[in-house]
Amino acid sequence: MTDARIPIRRALLSVSDKTGVADLARRLSAAGVELVSTGGTARLLRDEGLAVRDVSDLTGFPEVMDGRVKTLHPGVHGGLLADRSKPEHLSAMEAHGIAPIDLLVVNLYPFERALASGADDATMVENIDIGGPAMIRAAAKNHALVAVVTDPEDYEVILGAIGNGGTSLEERRRLAGIAYGRTAQYDQMIATWFAKQAGEAPRRIGMAGRLAQTLRYGENPHQDAAAYTDGTNRPGVLTAEQVQGKALSYNNLNDTDAAYELVAELPRDRAAVAIIKHANPCGAAVGATIAEAYEAALRCDPVSAFGGIVALNRPLDGPTAEMITGIFTEVVIAPGADEAARAAFAKKKNLRLLVTDALPDPDQHGMLLKPIAGGFLFQDKDTRRVSADELKVVTKRQPTDEEMADLLFAFTIAKHVKSNAIVYAKNGSTVGVGAGQMSRLDSTRIAAIKSEDAALASKLKEPLVKGSVVASDAFFPFADGLLAAAAAGATAVIQPGGSIRDDEVIEAADKEGLAMVFTGVRHFRH
C-alpha cells in the first residue's frame, strides 16, 4: 500500500445532514469530478444548478420501497470495494459495467435526534439507516483507494485535496477510522434502544460519543482526558456557549454538569441557584429573584463556595453577576445572561460564563457507565422524583405546610449529594450539607458543624440549622443520626425508611417531638 495520492474523478454524495454539502459539491464539480447522488441530496444539488447523476444510473435499478433500497447494489458496492490493483477486479468491473467511486460522502439518518425527541417506535425504526452504514464500511475498508467522509467538518480535507492531486493515504486512513467510529456509535445507540424496548440490559455495549474537545488533563495532571458529546444535544455544559474565560478543565466540566442537573430539578416556578464544589452542593436555594436565591445559597457555606461552580435556572442579571464576582468563582452556567451581567463578568477575565438556551430535562433518561476491574457497571440515570402525595407520615406529629415544602426541597438536594448524604434546609435554602462520609451519623454531625461555621462567618446569632428540616438519602440504620439532627435543631425529618430498626427511629422521633415522613425511595450517589 503506497502513499500515492488518488485523484477524485467520481464522488457519491448522499447525506441526511446537508450542512455544507452544496459548497463541497460545487467545488468538486468545478474540478471536473462527476457527481452521483440520491433522493433529497440530488434534488438539492440540482437546485444549486449542478449536474448530478442519479445512483440508479449506476445500478440500473430504481429506488424502491420508499427509498429503503437504493444503494444496496453491486453497482455501488463494487465501485467502492474494487481493488483496482488486481486485474481480476478490473475485469469484473468491466464485465458488469461497474464504475469506480473515489469519494463517498455519507452521513446517516438522524436516529439520535429521533431518540432525543421521544419519537414513537415506527419513527425510530424508519430512522435506522441501512444503506448508509453499508457504504461507509465498504469505502473505509477500501481506504487504499477510496476516501470516505461522514462528517461535514471533514469536508475541508477533501477541498484541500482537490487542488493537490487527490487524497493521500494518510488522509484516507484517518477518514476511515473516523467512519468506523461513526458506524460503531450509531449501531451502539440502536442496539441500546432495542434492549430498552425489550426491557433488558444490552448483551453487548460500548461507548457511543463524538469528540467535543481534548482536555489538558483529567482529574490530575498525569491523566489524559477528553470530552465527548452523545448526539442527543441535551442542554448543558457541553452544548452551552462559552461567553468568556479560559478553557474548561475535566473537573470544571464534571462539577458544572452536577450543578446544572441539580438546579434543573428545583421548582421551575421560583428562581433557583446551586453552588457546587467537588461535585457536591455546598449551597442551594430558591427565591423570588436570582439574586435572592444566590444570597441564600451562598449563606449555607461561604467558605466552601470559594472557587466553586454556580448554576442558575433563570438568565443571569447584572445585580446577581456583581454579587457573584464578590468571591472567586470558577464557572457560572445559566439559561441566558443580560448585557449588564456580561459587562460585570468581563472584568473577571478568568471567570467562565456558559450560556444555554434551556435547562436540562430532569426526567430525560440516560445511561451511566462506571469502569471496574475486568469491565464496567451499567445503570439508568436516577430520574426518580418524590411528590408530596407519596410521603407517609410515620410520627405522631404531622409536618406543617412550611416543613413539608422544605422536606421535599431537602430530599431533592440530597439526591445530588454523595452518600452518605445529609441535608438540612430552611425556608427553601440549604443550611447544612454533610457528604460522602462512611457513617451517616458523621454526615449528620458535619452538616451541623458547617452550619455553625457559616453562622460565625455571617455573624448570625445562631446557626441556621435551628428550626430546619433534615433529609437523608437512605434510611437511618440507628436512632443516633436522627437524635444528632434533633440536637442540632431540626424539627422534621424526611428519609426513605426500610431499616429493620424503623420502629426504634420512629419512637425516638416521637420522643423528640419531631415530624417524620418516609419516601420509600432511596437516592444513593457514589
SULMO-V66766 format. One record per residue. BURIAL is 1 if it has 16 or more other C-alpha atoms within 10 Angstrom, else 0. Layout:
BEGIN
BURIAL
BURIAL
END
This chain:
BEGIN
0
0
0
0
1
1
1
1
1
1
1
1
1
1
1
0
1
0
0
0
1
1
0
1
1
1
0
1
1
0
0
0
1
1
1
1
1
1
0
0
1
1
0
1
1
0
0
0
0
1
1
1
1
1
1
1
0
1
1
0
0
0
1
0
0
0
0
0
0
1
1
1
1
1
1
1
1
1
1
1
1
1
1
0
0
0
0
0
0
1
0
0
1
0
0
0
1
1
1
1
1
1
1
1
1
1
1
1
1
1
1
1
0
1
1
0
0
0
0
0
0
0
0
1
0
0
1
1
1
0
1
1
1
0
1
1
1
1
1
1
1
1
1
1
1
1
1
1
1
1
1
1
0
0
1
0
0
1
1
0
1
1
0
0
0
1
1
1
1
0
1
1
1
0
1
1
0
1
1
1
0
1
1
1
1
1
1
1
1
1
1
1
1
1
0
0
0
0
0
0
0
1
0
0
0
0
0
1
1
0
0
0
0
0
0
1
0
0
0
0
0
0
0
0
1
0
1
0
0
1
1
1
0
1
1
1
1
1
1
1
0
1
0
1
1
0
0
1
1
1
1
1
1
0
1
1
1
1
1
1
1
1
1
1
1
1
0
0
0
1
1
1
1
1
1
1
1
1
1
1
1
1
1
1
1
1
1
0
1
1
1
1
1
1
1
1
1
1
1
1
1
1
1
1
1
1
0
1
1
1
1
1
1
1
1
1
1
1
0
1
1
1
0
1
0
0
0
0
1
1
1
1
1
1
1
1
1
0
0
1
1
1
0
1
1
1
0
0
0
1
1
1
1
1
1
1
0
1
1
1
0
1
0
0
0
0
0
0
0
0
0
0
0
0
0
0
0
0
0
0
0
1
0
0
0
0
0
0
0
0
1
0
1
1
1
0
0
0
1
0
0
0
1
1
1
1
1
1
1
1
1
1
1
1
1
1
1
1
1
1
1
1
1
1
1
1
1
1
1
1
1
1
1
1
1
1
1
0
0
1
1
1
1
1
1
1
1
1
1
1
1
1
1
1
1
0
0
0
0
0
0
0
1
1
1
1
1
1
1
1
1
1
1
1
1
1
1
1
1
0
1
1
1
1
1
1
0
1
1
1
1
1
1
1
1
1
1
1
0
0
0
1
0
0
1
1
1
1
1
1
0
0
0
1
1
1
1
1
1
0
1
1
1
1
0
0
END
